[in-house]
Amino acid sequence: MGGDWMRTHPDETLLLAQNPKFEMGNHSWDHPDLPGLNEAQISREIIKTQDLLYKMTGRTAHLFRLPSGLYNDLVLSVLAWNGLYTSSGT
């Protein structure tokens, strides 16, 4: 779930969250090129989305889908620090 998408699509977000078989994942706030960001910026993308997801649905994401599939060691480290994993390296 992209954070900004959830913000602009609350009804769709809640509908998806009602399905217990649907895994809610974090997809960053606004789909940036994460390898081009510093640690604080990456963390903000993750945390802002996690916070909104929890406030809207009461659910916490454990999965992270990388925007455009792009990552570097810093991105993977920040994801792990925030308790998230992705199939592209962690």
DSSP file (Angstrom, degrees, kcal/mol; ACC not computed):
  #  RESIDUE AA STRUCTURE BP1 BP2  ACC     N-H-->O    O-->H-N    N-H-->O    O-->H-N    TCO  KAPPA ALPHA  PHI   PSI    X-CA   Y-CA   Z-CA
    1    1 A M              0   0    0      0, 0.0    26,-2.0     0, 0.0     2,-0.4   0.000 360.0 360.0 360.0 122.6    0.0    0.0    0.0
    2    2 A G     >  -     0   0    0     24,-0.2     4,-2.6    25,-0.2    27,-0.2  -0.674 360.0-136.1 -77.0 133.7    1.4    3.4   -1.0
    3    3 A G  H  > S+     0   0    0     25,-2.3     4,-2.3    -2,-0.4    26,-0.2   0.918 103.3  46.0 -59.9 -47.3    0.8    5.8    1.8
    4    4 A D  H  > S+     0   0    0     25,-2.5     4,-1.8     1,-0.2    -1,-0.2   0.863 111.6  53.8 -66.6 -33.2   -0.4    8.7   -0.4
    5    5 A W  H  > S+     0   0    0     24,-0.4     4,-1.4     2,-0.2    -2,-0.2   0.928 108.7  48.9 -64.0 -44.5   -2.6    6.3   -2.3
    6    6 A M  H  < S+     0   0    0     -4,-2.6     3,-0.3     1,-0.2     7,-0.2   0.906 108.8  54.3 -60.4 -40.7   -4.2    5.2    1.0
    7    7 A R  H  < S+     0   0    0     -4,-2.3    -1,-0.2     1,-0.2    -2,-0.2   0.886 116.3  36.8 -60.4 -39.8   -4.7    8.8    2.0
    8    8 A T  H  < S+     0   0    0     -4,-1.8    -1,-0.2     1,-0.2    -2,-0.2   0.545 123.0  44.0 -91.8  -7.8   -6.6    9.5   -1.3
    9    9 A H     X  +     0   0    0     -4,-1.4     4,-2.3    -3,-0.3    -1,-0.2  -0.445  63.2 150.7-131.5  59.5   -8.4    6.2   -1.4
   10   10 A P  H  > S+     0   0    0      0, 0.0     4,-2.4     0, 0.0     5,-0.2   0.878  73.4  52.0 -63.8 -38.1   -9.6    5.5    2.1
   11   11 A D  H  > S+     0   0    0      1,-0.2     4,-2.1     2,-0.2     5,-0.1   0.925 111.9  45.8 -64.9 -43.4  -12.7    3.5    1.1
   12   12 A E  H  > S+     0   0    0      2,-0.2     4,-2.4     1,-0.2    -1,-0.2   0.895 111.9  52.9 -65.6 -39.5  -10.6    1.2   -1.1
   13   13 A T  H  X S+     0   0    0     -4,-2.3     4,-2.3    -7,-0.2    -2,-0.2   0.933 111.1  45.8 -60.5 -47.0   -8.0    0.8    1.7
   14   14 A L  H  X S+     0   0    0     -4,-2.4     4,-1.3     2,-0.2    -1,-0.2   0.871 110.5  53.9 -66.4 -36.5  -10.6   -0.2    4.2
   15   15 A L  H  < S+     0   0    0     -4,-2.1     4,-0.5    -5,-0.2     3,-0.4   0.932 111.1  45.2 -62.9 -45.6  -12.2   -2.6    1.8
   16   16 A L  H >< S+     0   0    0     -4,-2.4     3,-1.3     1,-0.2     6,-0.2   0.898 110.1  55.1 -63.5 -40.3   -8.9   -4.4    1.2
   17   17 A A  H 3< S+     0   0    0     -4,-2.3    -1,-0.2     1,-0.3    -2,-0.2   0.742  96.7  65.8 -67.0 -23.4   -8.1   -4.4    4.9
   18   18 A Q  T 3< S+     0   0    0     -4,-1.3    -1,-0.3    -3,-0.4    -2,-0.2   0.695  83.1  85.2 -71.9 -18.3  -11.4   -6.2    5.6
   19   19 A N    X   -     0   0    0     -3,-1.3     3,-1.9    -4,-0.5    -1,-0.1  -0.762  66.0-161.0 -87.3 109.6  -10.2   -9.3    3.8
   20   20 A P  T 3  S+     0   0    0      0, 0.0    -1,-0.2     0, 0.0    -2,-0.0   0.675  90.2  58.3 -66.3 -14.9   -8.2  -11.3    6.3
   21   21 A K  T 3  S+     0   0    0      2,-0.1     2,-0.7    -3,-0.0    -2,-0.0   0.471  86.0  92.5 -91.0  -2.3   -6.5  -13.2    3.4
   22   22 A F  S <  S-     0   0    0     -3,-1.9     2,-0.5    -6,-0.2    -3,-0.0  -0.837  72.2-142.4 -96.4 116.6   -5.2  -10.0    1.9
   23   23 A E        -     0   0    0     -2,-0.7     2,-0.6     1,-0.0    38,-0.1  -0.662  11.9-141.3 -80.0 122.3   -1.6   -9.2    3.1
   24   24 A M        -     0   0    0     -2,-0.5    38,-0.6    36,-0.2    39,-0.5  -0.750  26.7-177.6 -85.3 122.5   -1.2   -5.5    3.7
   25   25 A G  E     -a   63   0A   0     -2,-0.6     2,-0.4    36,-0.2    39,-0.2  -0.821  27.0-115.4-119.9 161.0    2.3   -4.4    2.6
   26   26 A N  E     +a   64   0A   0     37,-2.8    39,-2.5    -2,-0.3   -24,-0.2  -0.792  26.6 174.4 -95.2 134.8    4.2   -1.1    2.6
   27   27 A H        -     0   0    0    -26,-2.0     4,-0.4     1,-0.5   -25,-0.2   0.025  55.1 -95.6-127.7  24.4    5.1    0.5   -0.8
   28   28 A S        -     0   0    0    -27,-0.2   -25,-2.3     2,-0.1    -1,-0.5  -0.028  41.0 -83.7  80.2 172.7    6.5    3.8    0.5
   29   29 A W  S    S+     0   0    0    -27,-0.2   -25,-2.5   -26,-0.2   -24,-0.4   0.963 115.0   0.1 -77.1 -54.7    4.7    7.1    0.8
   30   30 A D  S    S-     0   0    0    -27,-0.1    -2,-0.1   -26,-0.1    -1,-0.1   0.028  99.2-102.4-134.1  31.2    5.0    8.4   -2.7
   31   31 A H        +     0   0    0     -4,-0.4    -3,-0.1     1,-0.1     2,-0.1   0.888  56.9 173.6  60.3  50.0    7.0    5.9   -4.7
   32   32 A P        -     0   0    0      0, 0.0     2,-1.4     0, 0.0    -1,-0.1  -0.302  48.3 -94.0 -82.0 172.2   10.4    7.6   -4.8
   33   33 A D    >   -     0   0    0      1,-0.2     3,-1.9    -2,-0.1     4,-0.2  -0.728  44.7-164.5 -79.5  91.5   13.7    6.2   -6.1
   34   34 A L  G >  S+     0   0    0     -2,-1.4     3,-2.2     1,-0.3    -1,-0.2   0.831  80.3  60.5 -56.8 -39.4   14.8    4.9   -2.7
   35   35 A P  G 3  S+     0   0    0      0, 0.0    -1,-0.3     0, 0.0    39,-0.1   0.731 100.6  58.4 -62.5 -17.0   18.5    4.4   -3.6
   36   36 A G  G <  S+     0   0    0     -3,-1.9     2,-0.2     2,-0.1    -2,-0.2   0.447  96.5  81.6 -87.6  -0.6   18.6    8.1   -4.3
   37   37 A L  S <  S-     0   0    0     -3,-2.2     2,-0.1    -4,-0.2    38,-0.1  -0.649  77.1-120.5-104.0 160.0   17.5    9.0   -0.8
   38   38 A N     >  -     0   0    0     -2,-0.2     4,-2.4     1,-0.1     5,-0.2  -0.388  40.6 -91.7 -88.8 176.1   19.5    9.2    2.5
   39   39 A E  H  > S+     0   0    0      1,-0.2     4,-2.5     2,-0.2     5,-0.2   0.892 124.8  49.1 -57.4 -45.0   18.7    7.2    5.6
   40   40 A A  H  > S+     0   0    0      1,-0.2     4,-2.2     2,-0.2    -1,-0.2   0.895 111.8  48.9 -64.5 -40.1   16.3    9.7    7.1
   41   41 A Q  H  > S+     0   0    0      2,-0.2     4,-2.0     1,-0.2    -1,-0.2   0.903 111.4  49.0 -67.0 -41.2   14.4   10.2    3.9
   42   42 A I  H  X S+     0   0    0     -4,-2.4     4,-1.9     1,-0.2    -2,-0.2   0.934 111.0  51.1 -62.6 -45.5   14.0    6.4    3.4
   43   43 A S  H  X S+     0   0    0     -4,-2.5     4,-3.3    -5,-0.2     5,-0.3   0.903 107.8  52.4 -59.2 -42.7   12.8    6.1    7.1
   44   44 A R  H  X S+     0   0    0     -4,-2.2     4,-2.4     1,-0.2     5,-0.3   0.912 107.3  52.4 -60.6 -42.4   10.2    8.8    6.6
   45   45 A E  H  X S+     0   0    0     -4,-2.0     4,-1.0     1,-0.2    -1,-0.2   0.904 117.1  39.5 -58.4 -42.0    8.8    7.1    3.5
   46   46 A I  H  X S+     0   0    0     -4,-1.9     4,-2.7     2,-0.2    -2,-0.2   0.955 118.3  43.9 -73.2 -53.0    8.5    3.9    5.5
   47   47 A I  H  X S+     0   0    0     -4,-3.3     4,-2.9     1,-0.2     5,-0.2   0.886 110.5  53.7 -66.7 -41.5    7.3    5.2    8.9
   48   48 A K  H  X S+     0   0    0     -4,-2.4     4,-1.9    -5,-0.3    -1,-0.2   0.906 113.8  44.0 -60.2 -40.5    4.7    7.7    7.5
   49   49 A T  H  X S+     0   0    0     -4,-1.0     4,-2.6    -5,-0.3    -2,-0.2   0.917 112.9  50.7 -70.5 -43.8    3.1    4.8    5.5
   50   50 A Q  H  X S+     0   0    0     -4,-2.7     4,-2.4     1,-0.2    -2,-0.2   0.922 110.8  50.3 -58.5 -44.5    3.2    2.4    8.4
   51   51 A D  H  X S+     0   0    0     -4,-2.9     4,-2.6     1,-0.2    -1,-0.2   0.921 112.3  45.2 -62.3 -45.5    1.6    5.0   10.7
   52   52 A L  H  X S+     0   0    0     -4,-1.9     4,-2.6    -5,-0.2     5,-0.3   0.915 111.3  53.4 -66.9 -41.3   -1.2    5.7    8.3
   53   53 A L  H  X>S+     0   0    0     -4,-2.6     4,-2.4     1,-0.2     6,-0.7   0.929 112.7  44.2 -57.8 -45.1   -1.8    2.0    7.6
   54   54 A Y  H  X5S+     0   0    0     -4,-2.4     4,-2.2     3,-0.2    -2,-0.2   0.922 113.4  49.9 -67.2 -43.7   -2.1    1.3   11.3
   55   55 A K  H  <5S+     0   0    0     -4,-2.6    -1,-0.2    -5,-0.2    -2,-0.2   0.879 118.3  39.5 -62.0 -37.9   -4.4    4.4   11.9
   56   56 A M  H  <5S+     0   0    0     -4,-2.6    -2,-0.2    -5,-0.2    -1,-0.2   0.856 136.1  11.9 -80.3 -35.7   -6.7    3.5    9.1
   57   57 A T  H  <5S-     0   0    0     -4,-2.4    -3,-0.2    -5,-0.3    -2,-0.2   0.596  86.0-122.8-122.9 -15.8   -6.9   -0.3    9.5
   58   58 A G  S  <<S+     0   0    0     -4,-2.2     2,-0.3    -5,-0.5    -4,-0.2   0.577  76.5 117.7  76.1   8.4   -5.3   -1.4   12.8
   59   59 A R        -     0   0    0     -6,-0.7     2,-0.4    -9,-0.1    -1,-0.3  -0.792  54.8-146.1-110.1 152.3   -2.9   -3.5   10.8
   60   60 A T        -     0   0    0     -2,-0.3     2,-0.2    -3,-0.1   -36,-0.2  -0.956  16.8-129.1-117.7 134.7    0.8   -3.4   10.5
   61   61 A A        +     0   0    0     -2,-0.4   -36,-0.2     1,-0.1     3,-0.1  -0.574  25.7 173.5 -81.0 144.1    2.8   -4.2    7.4
   62   62 A H        +     0   0    0    -38,-0.6    23,-2.1    -2,-0.2     2,-0.3   0.484  64.9  71.8-117.6 -18.3    5.7   -6.7    7.5
   63   63 A L  E     -ab  25  85A   0    -39,-0.5   -37,-2.8    21,-0.2     2,-0.4  -0.740  62.4-162.8 -99.5 147.5    6.2   -6.8    3.8
   64   64 A F  E     -a   26   0A   0     21,-2.2     2,-0.6    -2,-0.3    23,-0.3  -0.993   6.7-155.1-131.8 126.9    7.7   -4.0    1.7
   65   65 A R        -     0   0    0    -39,-2.5    21,-0.1    -2,-0.4     3,-0.0  -0.902  25.7-126.9-100.5 121.3    7.4   -3.8   -2.1
   66   66 A L    >   -     0   0    0     -2,-0.6     3,-2.1     1,-0.1     2,-0.2  -0.471  24.4-111.8 -69.7 127.2   10.3   -1.7   -3.5
   67   67 A P  G >  S-     0   0    0      0, 0.0     3,-1.8     0, 0.0   -33,-0.2  -0.430 101.5  -7.8 -58.2 125.5    9.2    1.1   -5.8
   68   68 A S  G 3  S-     0   0    0      1,-0.3     3,-0.1    -2,-0.2    -2,-0.1   0.573 116.3 -84.3  59.8  11.5   10.4    0.2   -9.3
   69   69 A G  G <  S+     0   0    0     -3,-2.1     2,-0.3     1,-0.2    -1,-0.3   0.617  89.3 144.9  72.3  11.9   12.2   -2.8   -7.7
   70   70 A L    <   +     0   0    0     -3,-1.8     2,-0.3     5,-0.0    -1,-0.2  -0.656  14.1 143.5 -92.0 138.4   15.2   -0.5   -7.0
   71   71 A Y        -     0   0    0     -2,-0.3     2,-0.3    -3,-0.1   -38,-0.0  -0.984  24.4-167.1-159.5 164.5   17.3   -0.9   -3.9
   72   72 A N     >  -     0   0    0     -2,-0.3     4,-2.1   -38,-0.0     5,-0.2  -0.825  51.4 -82.4-141.1-176.9   20.8   -0.7   -2.5
   73   73 A D  H  > S+     0   0    0     -2,-0.3     4,-2.3     1,-0.2     5,-0.2   0.875 127.4  53.6 -60.9 -37.7   22.4   -1.8    0.8
   74   74 A L  H  > S+     0   0    0      2,-0.2     4,-2.6     1,-0.2     5,-0.2   0.929 107.9  49.8 -63.4 -44.9   21.2    1.3    2.7
   75   75 A V  H  > S+     0   0    0      1,-0.2     4,-2.4     2,-0.2    -2,-0.2   0.934 112.5  47.2 -58.7 -47.3   17.6    0.7    1.6
   76   76 A L  H  X S+     0   0    0     -4,-2.1     4,-2.3     1,-0.2    -1,-0.2   0.878 111.8  51.3 -63.6 -37.6   17.7   -2.9    2.7
   77   77 A S  H  X S+     0   0    0     -4,-2.3     4,-2.5    -5,-0.2    -1,-0.2   0.917 110.8  46.9 -65.6 -43.9   19.3   -1.9    6.0
   78   78 A V  H  X S+     0   0    0     -4,-2.6     4,-1.5     2,-0.2    -2,-0.2   0.891 111.6  51.8 -67.2 -39.1   16.6    0.7    6.7
   79   79 A L  H  <>S+     0   0    0     -4,-2.4     5,-2.7    -5,-0.2     3,-0.4   0.950 112.0  45.8 -59.9 -48.8   13.8   -1.7    5.8
   80   80 A A  H ><5S+     0   0    0     -4,-2.3     3,-1.9     1,-0.2    -2,-0.2   0.903 108.8  55.6 -62.4 -41.3   15.3   -4.4    8.2
   81   81 A W  H 3<5S+     0   0    0     -4,-2.5    -1,-0.2     1,-0.3    -2,-0.2   0.833 108.4  49.6 -59.1 -32.5   15.7   -1.8   11.0
   82   82 A N  T 3<5S-     0   0    0     -4,-1.5    -1,-0.3    -3,-0.4    -2,-0.2   0.259 122.3-106.9 -92.7  11.0   12.0   -1.0   10.6
   83   83 A G  T < 5S+     0   0    0     -3,-1.9     2,-0.3     1,-0.3    -3,-0.2   0.711  78.7 126.5  75.8  20.9   11.0   -4.7   10.8
   84   84 A L      < -     0   0    0     -5,-2.7     2,-0.3    -6,-0.2    -1,-0.3  -0.789  38.0-166.2-110.1 153.6   10.1   -5.0    7.1
   85   85 A Y  B     -b   63   0A   0    -23,-2.1   -21,-2.2    -2,-0.3     2,-0.3  -0.958   2.3-162.2-135.7 159.2   11.4   -7.5    4.6
   86   86 A T    >>  -     0   0    0     -2,-0.3     4,-1.2   -23,-0.2     3,-0.8  -0.934  29.5-124.1-135.4 156.1   11.2   -7.7    0.8
   87   87 A S  T 34 S+     0   0    0     -2,-0.3   -22,-0.1   -23,-0.3   -24,-0.0   0.522 100.2  76.9 -79.3  -3.2   11.7  -10.5   -1.6
   88   88 A S  T 34 S-     0   0    0      1,-0.1    -1,-0.2   -18,-0.0   -12,-0.1   0.093 124.9 -32.8 -97.1  24.6   14.4   -8.6   -3.4
   89   89 A G  T <4        0   0    0     -3,-0.8    -2,-0.1   -13,-0.0    -1,-0.1   0.331 360.0 360.0 152.7 -16.7   17.2   -9.1   -0.9
   90   90 A T     <        0   0    0     -4,-1.2    -3,-0.2   -11,-0.0    -2,-0.0   0.426 360.0 360.0-115.8 360.0   16.1   -9.4    2.7
